[in-house]
Each structure stands twice: as structure tokens, then as C-alpha cells.
Amino acid sequence: MDREPLDTDLGDDEQADEIRAYQRNVEDPPDDLRIRYHENDDDGRLGIGDELAQEWTARGQRAEDAEDDERPAEVAAMDIVDDSDL
């Protein structure tokens, strides 16, 4: 088995890690490797929970906006709120 040189990059490169794992499995697959095609794993359930988790909601948008807010907490807490919104 041909090994690639040790990667000395200290950064987290998830894509490179996945590629190395894929290549390692191609060259030397584990004995218990089972490749599944998830589209064929139909168990008869509709999967409404998965579908609803992907739907847009105002609450989800507010949570996403809050995650994207990179301001310090002290600055974010000082937002001016219009009384008509309350």
C-alpha cells in the first residue's frame, strides 16, 4: 500500500481528511465495510419530521440571524427596540 507523506499542516482541513479516508478505504477496505444507498433504505415512513426541520420559519430565521451576529454581547444587548414592536 502506497502511503502519502505525513501532512504537517496544523489547520483543520475536513475535506482533505475525508479524501484521505476515502483513499485509504479504496486501497485497503475494512472487512466490515458496507456501502449503503440511503435512497433505497425506504422503511415506509414518510419522514415528516425531517421535512419540517428543513422548512423556513420565523423562529428559525431569528435563530439563524442571532448565530450570524458576530458583535460582542455588550453591543448586541444595546439594540434600540421600537415600542410598537412589543
C-alpha positions as CSV (number, residue, x, y, z in Angstrom):
1,M,0.0,0.0,0.0
2,D,1.4,3.4,-1.0
3,R,1.3,5.9,1.8
4,E,1.3,9.6,1.3
5,P,3.7,11.8,3.3
6,L,2.7,13.0,6.7
7,D,0.7,16.2,6.4
8,T,2.3,18.8,8.7
9,D,-0.4,21.4,8.2
10,L,-1.8,22.2,11.7
11,G,-5.1,23.6,10.3
12,D,-8.4,21.7,10.3
13,D,-9.0,20.7,6.7
14,E,-12.0,18.4,6.9
15,Q,-12.2,17.9,3.1
16,A,-8.6,16.7,3.0
17,D,-9.3,14.4,5.9
18,E,-12.3,12.9,4.1
19,I,-10.3,12.4,0.9
20,R,-7.5,10.6,2.8
21,A,-10.1,8.4,4.5
22,Y,-11.8,7.6,1.2
23,Q,-8.5,6.8,-0.5
24,R,-7.5,4.6,2.5
25,N,-10.7,2.6,2.1
26,V,-10.2,2.2,-1.6
27,E,-6.7,0.8,-1.2
28,D,-7.4,-1.3,1.9
29,P,-11.2,-1.6,2.6
30,P,-12.1,-2.8,6.1
31,D,-13.7,-6.3,6.3
32,D,-17.0,-4.9,7.7
33,L,-17.4,-2.1,5.1
34,R,-20.9,-1.8,3.9
35,I,-21.8,0.8,1.3
36,R,-25.4,1.9,1.7
37,Y,-27.5,3.8,-0.8
38,H,-29.8,5.8,1.5
39,E,-32.5,6.3,-1.1
40,N,-33.1,2.6,-1.1
41,D,-33.5,2.4,2.7
42,D,-37.2,3.0,2.5
43,D,-38.8,1.8,5.7
44,G,-42.3,3.0,4.8
45,R,-42.2,6.1,6.9
46,L,-43.0,9.5,5.4
47,G,-40.3,11.4,7.2
48,I,-42.4,14.4,8.1
49,G,-40.1,15.4,10.9
50,D,-37.2,15.7,8.5
51,E,-39.3,17.6,6.0
52,L,-40.5,20.1,8.7
53,A,-37.0,20.6,10.0
54,Q,-36.0,21.9,6.6
55,E,-38.9,24.3,6.3
56,W,-38.4,28.1,6.8
57,T,-39.9,29.5,10.0
58,A,-39.7,32.9,11.6
59,R,-38.2,31.4,14.7
60,G,-35.6,29.6,12.7
61,Q,-34.7,32.8,10.8
62,R,-34.3,34.7,14.1
63,A,-32.1,31.9,15.4
64,E,-30.0,31.9,12.2
65,D,-29.7,35.7,12.4
66,A,-28.6,35.5,16.0
67,E,-25.9,32.9,15.1
68,D,-24.7,35.2,12.3
69,D,-24.4,38.2,14.6
70,E,-20.7,38.5,15.4
71,R,-20.9,41.6,17.5
72,P,-19.8,41.4,21.2
73,A,-22.7,40.6,23.6
74,E,-22.5,44.0,25.2
75,V,-23.1,45.7,21.8
76,A,-25.8,43.3,20.7
77,A,-27.7,43.9,24.0
78,M,-28.0,47.6,23.3
79,D,-30.3,47.4,20.3
80,I,-32.9,50.0,20.2
81,V,-36.4,48.5,20.1
82,D,-39.4,50.3,18.8
83,D,-42.3,50.2,21.3
84,S,-44.8,49.3,18.6
85,D,-43.0,46.0,18.1
86,L,-43.7,45.0,21.6
